[in-house]
């Protein structure tokens, strides 16, 4: 479904929000053979099924089939220090385990009687050298917790207090997908009375939108619904050209030395695009994008939505006339739609 329109959030909520931040080089954004989904559209144990690659040879671990074939783990969600107390929620530093790594993050737990449905937030690109716990998606963390959701904002590996993965950049940051899968599994198995581990949504912005796409095809059934804001391209090679190559990022040479260029290794680059496996998706998806986004072109979202629609998937696409990458003036409208969408699928 495609929509061009807006709604409003109460002014009282808007007063609690902080200013939006940008994509590349700033607080939130960036760069960034089919397989069949599990028989059930929702994994009963909230653990993604390990589906083998259709190829007779083992799947490349640096690929979507490689992530599909991997047995993912996520557990040991631990609350740390209290970062803030508001009239609506308490914010804690947290850690959890994801595929053998300890990942840090920030979690807002609403006041009142739970259990509350949970949301995992996947932030956009922020230079890990300056990143601090919970940075990015601050407006969303606040508003969603005020509306009755446990909000787990993952830091990803190599960020803040998370464990290090030296090969993550050269391996196209696919590790972030593992961290998001682990976050959902840790929520599900936490045993905390405030958390309803059977109702979990996913929200990603900019680079985090690309992480959402990967997660939906790697672990169908793990989440109940997903939302992306101003997402990067679903084709990693396009993101590299758009964000890294033109800025002289030296990691590009390392990537191509290890994996080959798109011309040299077309199969590799096909297998790292989530759209190659869009038939696996089982969750409804909501896509927000501004027509004036000069960081992540709206054409990238149009292509994803077209592929989802062609595959018969549930997708809603909302275009915001004149809105840029940061969703400043139209952000309240977009969040009104987001909360309505999550209300429909998680309540």
C-alpha positions as CSV (number, residue, x, y, z in Angstrom):
1,X,0.0,0.0,0.0
2,X,1.4,3.4,-0.9
3,X,0.3,6.5,1.0
4,X,1.1,10.2,0.8
5,X,-0.2,11.9,3.8
6,X,0.3,12.9,7.4
7,X,-1.3,12.8,10.9
8,X,-0.4,14.6,14.2
9,X,0.9,13.6,17.6
10,X,-0.3,15.5,20.7
11,X,1.8,18.6,21.3
12,X,2.6,17.5,24.8
13,X,4.5,14.6,23.5
14,X,6.4,16.7,21.0
15,X,7.8,18.8,23.8
16,X,9.6,15.7,25.2
17,X,11.5,15.1,22.0
18,X,15.0,16.1,21.1
19,X,16.3,17.3,17.8
20,X,16.8,14.9,14.9
21,X,20.3,14.1,13.7
22,X,21.7,13.3,10.3
23,X,23.0,10.3,8.5
24,X,26.5,10.1,7.0
25,X,29.1,11.3,9.5
26,X,26.5,12.2,12.1
27,X,24.3,10.8,14.8
28,X,22.0,8.5,12.9
29,X,22.2,7.2,9.5
30,X,24.8,6.1,6.9
31,X,25.7,4.0,4.5
32,X,24.8,0.7,5.2
33,X,18.9,-18.4,-6.0
34,X,16.0,-18.0,-3.5
35,X,15.4,-19.9,-0.2
36,X,12.1,-20.7,1.3
37,X,10.8,-19.4,4.7
38,X,10.0,-21.8,7.6
39,X,6.6,-23.5,7.3
40,X,5.3,-21.3,10.1
41,X,5.1,-17.6,9.6
42,X,6.0,-17.1,13.3
43,X,8.7,-19.2,15.0
44,X,7.1,-20.6,18.2
45,X,10.3,-20.3,20.2
46,X,11.2,-16.9,18.8
47,X,14.4,-18.5,17.4
48,X,15.0,-18.2,13.7
49,X,15.1,-21.5,11.8
50,X,18.5,-22.5,10.4
51,X,17.6,-23.0,6.7
52,X,20.4,-24.4,4.5
53,X,21.6,-22.6,1.4
54,X,20.1,-24.0,-1.9
55,X,23.7,-24.4,-3.1
56,X,25.3,-27.9,-2.7
57,X,28.4,-26.3,-1.3
58,X,28.5,-24.6,2.1
59,X,27.2,-21.1,2.2
60,X,29.7,-18.3,2.3
61,X,29.6,-17.1,5.9
62,X,29.8,-13.5,4.6
63,X,26.4,-13.6,2.8
64,X,22.7,-13.7,3.5
65,X,22.6,-17.5,3.0
66,X,25.5,-17.8,5.4
67,X,23.5,-15.9,8.0
68,X,20.5,-18.0,7.3
69,X,22.4,-21.2,7.8
70,X,24.0,-20.1,11.1
71,X,22.5,-21.1,14.4
72,X,21.9,-17.8,16.1
73,X,21.9,-17.2,19.8
74,X,20.7,-14.4,22.0
75,X,20.4,-14.5,25.8
76,X,21.5,-13.1,29.2
77,X,19.8,-9.8,29.1
78,X,21.2,-7.8,32.0
79,X,20.1,-4.5,33.4
80,X,23.0,-2.2,34.5
81,X,23.0,1.4,35.8
82,X,19.9,3.6,35.7
83,X,20.6,6.3,33.1
84,X,17.4,8.3,33.7
85,X,14.0,8.2,35.4
86,X,11.1,10.0,33.9
87,X,7.4,10.2,34.7
88,X,6.8,7.5,32.2
89,X,9.7,5.1,32.2
90,X,13.1,4.2,33.6
91,X,16.1,4.0,31.3
92,X,18.9,1.4,32.0
93,X,22.2,0.5,30.4
94,X,22.0,-3.1,29.4
95,X,24.1,-5.9,27.9
96,X,23.1,-9.2,26.2
97,X,24.8,-12.0,24.4
98,X,24.5,-12.4,20.6
99,X,26.4,-15.2,18.9
100,X,29.1,-15.3,21.5
101,X,29.6,-11.5,21.7
102,X,28.5,-9.3,24.5
103,X,26.5,-6.3,23.1
104,X,25.7,-3.2,25.1
105,X,22.7,-1.0,24.7
106,X,20.0,1.2,26.4
107,X,16.6,0.0,27.5
108,X,13.6,2.0,28.5
109,X,11.0,0.2,30.7
110,X,7.6,1.9,31.1
111,X,6.2,2.5,34.5
112,X,3.1,0.6,35.4
113,X,1.9,-3.0,35.2
114,X,3.4,-5.1,32.5
115,X,4.2,-7.1,30.6
116,X,4.7,-4.6,27.8
117,X,5.4,-5.4,24.1
118,X,9.0,-4.8,23.2
119,X,10.7,-3.0,20.3
120,X,14.3,-3.4,19.1
121,X,15.8,-0.2,17.6
122,X,18.6,-0.3,15.0
123,X,20.3,3.0,14.7
124,X,22.0,4.5,11.6
125,X,25.6,5.1,11.0
126,X,27.6,6.9,13.7
127,X,31.4,6.7,13.7
128,X,32.1,4.0,16.4
129,X,35.0,6.2,17.6
130,X,32.6,8.8,18.9
131,X,29.6,6.6,19.6
132,X,28.3,6.4,23.1
133,X,25.7,4.0,24.6
134,X,22.2,4.6,23.3
135,X,23.2,7.4,20.9
136,X,20.9,7.7,17.9
137,X,17.1,7.4,17.7
138,X,16.8,9.4,21.0
139,X,13.4,10.8,20.0
140,X,12.0,7.4,19.2
141,X,13.4,5.8,22.4
142,X,11.5,8.4,24.4
143,X,8.2,8.5,22.6
144,X,7.8,4.8,22.2
145,X,8.5,4.1,25.8
146,X,6.0,6.8,26.8
147,X,3.4,4.9,24.7
148,X,3.9,1.6,26.6
149,X,6.7,-0.2,24.8
150,X,9.9,-1.7,26.3
151,X,12.5,-0.2,24.0
152,X,15.9,-1.9,23.5
153,X,18.3,0.3,21.6
154,X,21.2,-1.9,20.5
155,X,24.7,-0.4,20.3
156,X,25.9,-3.1,17.8
157,X,29.3,-4.7,18.0
158,X,32.3,-2.4,18.0
159,X,30.2,0.4,19.6
160,X,30.3,1.7,23.2
161,X,30.8,-1.2,25.6
162,X,30.1,-4.0,23.1
163,X,32.7,-6.6,22.2
164,X,34.9,-6.0,19.2
165,X,34.7,-7.8,15.8
166,X,37.8,-6.7,13.8
167,X,36.4,-8.1,10.5
168,X,33.0,-6.5,10.7
169,X,33.6,-3.5,8.3
170,X,35.4,-5.6,5.6
171,X,32.5,-8.1,5.9
172,X,29.9,-5.4,5.0
173,X,28.8,-5.0,8.6
174,X,26.6,-8.1,8.5
175,X,27.4,-8.6,12.1
176,X,24.9,-5.9,13.0
177,X,22.2,-8.2,11.7
178,X,23.4,-10.8,14.2
179,X,23.3,-8.3,17.0
180,X,19.6,-7.4,16.2
181,X,18.6,-11.0,16.0
182,X,20.3,-11.6,19.3
183,X,18.5,-8.7,20.9
184,X,15.1,-10.1,20.0
185,X,16.1,-13.6,21.3
186,X,17.5,-12.1,24.5
187,X,14.2,-10.2,25.1
188,X,12.2,-13.4,24.5
189,X,14.2,-15.4,26.9
190,X,14.8,-12.8,29.6
191,X,12.1,-14.0,32.0
192,X,11.6,-10.4,33.1
193,X,7.9,-9.7,34.1
194,X,8.0,-6.3,32.4
195,X,8.7,-7.8,29.0
196,X,6.3,-9.6,26.8
197,X,8.7,-11.7,24.7
198,X,6.0,-12.9,22.4
199,X,5.3,-9.4,21.0
200,X,8.4,-7.9,19.6
201,X,8.7,-5.2,16.8
202,X,11.7,-3.8,15.0
203,X,12.5,-0.3,13.9
204,X,15.6,0.9,12.0
205,X,16.7,4.2,10.5
206,X,19.1,4.8,7.6
207,X,21.8,2.2,7.9
208,X,19.6,0.5,10.5
209,X,17.0,0.2,7.8
210,X,19.3,-2.0,5.9
211,X,19.9,-4.0,9.0
212,X,16.1,-4.4,9.3
213,X,15.9,-5.8,5.7
214,X,18.6,-8.3,6.4
215,X,16.9,-9.4,9.6
216,X,13.6,-10.0,8.0
217,X,15.0,-12.4,5.4
218,X,17.5,-14.1,7.8
219,X,15.1,-14.7,10.7
220,X,11.5,-14.7,9.4
221,X,9.0,-15.1,12.3
222,X,11.3,-13.6,14.9
223,X,9.6,-10.2,14.9
224,X,5.9,-9.3,14.6
225,X,6.3,-6.2,12.5
226,X,9.0,-3.8,11.2
227,X,9.4,-0.1,10.4
228,X,12.2,1.7,8.5
229,X,12.9,5.4,8.2
230,X,14.9,6.8,5.2
231,X,16.7,3.4,4.7
232,X,19.9,2.9,2.8
233,X,20.0,0.8,-0.4
234,X,19.2,-2.8,-0.2
235,X,22.2,-3.4,-2.5
236,X,25.5,-3.2,-0.5
237,X,27.5,-2.4,-3.6
238,X,25.4,0.7,-4.1
239,X,25.9,1.8,-0.6
240,X,29.7,1.4,-0.9
241,X,29.7,3.6,-4.1
242,X,27.4,6.2,-2.6
243,X,28.9,6.6,0.9
244,X,32.4,5.2,1.0
245,X,34.1,5.1,-2.4
246,X,33.4,8.7,-3.3
247,X,34.7,9.8,0.1
248,X,37.9,7.8,-0.3
249,X,37.2,5.3,2.5
250,X,40.2,2.9,2.5
251,X,38.1,0.0,3.7
252,X,36.7,-0.2,0.1
253,X,40.0,-1.6,-1.2
254,X,40.0,-4.2,1.6
255,X,36.5,-5.2,0.8
256,X,37.2,-5.7,-2.8
257,X,40.5,-7.4,-2.2
258,X,38.6,-10.0,0.0
259,X,35.3,-10.3,-1.8
260,X,36.0,-9.1,-5.3
261,X,34.3,-6.2,-7.2
262,X,30.7,-6.5,-8.4
263,X,32.0,-7.1,-11.8
264,X,34.5,-9.8,-10.7
265,X,32.2,-11.5,-8.2
266,X,28.6,-10.9,-9.2
267,X,27.3,-14.0,-7.3
268,X,28.8,-12.7,-4.0
269,X,27.2,-9.3,-4.4
270,X,23.9,-10.9,-5.3
271,X,24.1,-13.0,-2.1
272,X,24.7,-10.1,0.2
273,X,21.5,-8.3,-0.9
274,X,18.4,-9.0,1.1
275,X,16.2,-8.5,-1.9
276,X,17.5,-11.6,-3.4
277,X,15.7,-13.5,-0.7
278,X,12.6,-11.3,-0.2
279,X,10.4,-14.4,-0.6
280,X,11.4,-15.4,2.9
281,X,9.8,-12.4,4.6
282,X,6.8,-13.0,6.8
283,X,6.4,-9.8,8.8
284,X,4.5,-6.7,7.7
285,X,6.8,-3.7,6.8
286,X,6.2,0.0,7.0
287,X,8.6,2.3,5.0
288,X,8.9,6.0,5.6
289,X,10.9,8.2,3.2
290,X,11.0,11.9,2.3
291,X,11.0,13.1,-1.2
292,X,13.8,15.6,-0.5
293,X,16.2,13.1,1.1
294,X,19.6,13.9,-0.4
295,X,21.4,11.3,1.7
296,X,19.4,8.2,1.0
297,X,17.5,8.7,-2.3
298,X,13.9,7.8,-2.2
299,X,14.3,5.6,-5.3
300,X,16.0,3.1,-3.0
301,X,12.8,2.6,-1.0
302,X,10.7,2.6,-4.1
303,X,12.7,-0.3,-5.4
304,X,12.3,-2.3,-2.2
305,X,8.6,-1.6,-2.0
306,X,8.1,-2.8,-5.6
307,X,10.0,-6.0,-4.9
308,X,8.0,-6.6,-1.7
309,X,4.8,-6.0,-3.6
310,X,5.8,-8.3,-6.5
311,X,6.5,-11.0,-3.9
312,X,3.1,-10.6,-2.4
313,X,4.4,-9.3,0.9
314,X,2.7,-6.9,3.3
315,X,4.3,-3.5,2.8
316,X,3.1,0.1,3.4
317,X,5.0,3.0,1.9
318,X,4.6,6.5,3.0
319,X,6.3,9.3,1.1
320,X,6.6,12.8,2.8
321,X,6.7,15.6,0.3
322,X,9.6,17.9,1.0
323,X,11.0,16.0,3.9
324,X,14.7,15.4,4.2
325,X,16.7,12.6,5.7
326,X,16.4,13.6,9.3
327,X,12.6,13.8,9.4
328,X,12.5,17.1,11.3
329,X,9.1,18.8,10.5
330,X,7.3,15.6,9.5
331,X,8.7,13.4,12.2
332,X,5.6,13.7,14.5
333,X,3.4,12.6,11.6
334,X,5.6,9.7,10.8
335,X,5.6,8.5,14.4
336,X,1.9,8.8,14.6
337,X,1.7,6.3,11.7
338,X,4.4,4.2,13.3
339,X,2.6,3.8,16.6
340,X,-0.7,3.0,14.8
341,X,1.2,0.3,12.8
342,X,2.8,-1.3,15.9
343,X,-0.5,-1.0,17.7
344,X,-2.2,-3.0,15.0
345,X,0.4,-5.8,15.0
346,X,1.7,-5.9,18.6
347,X,-1.3,-5.2,20.8
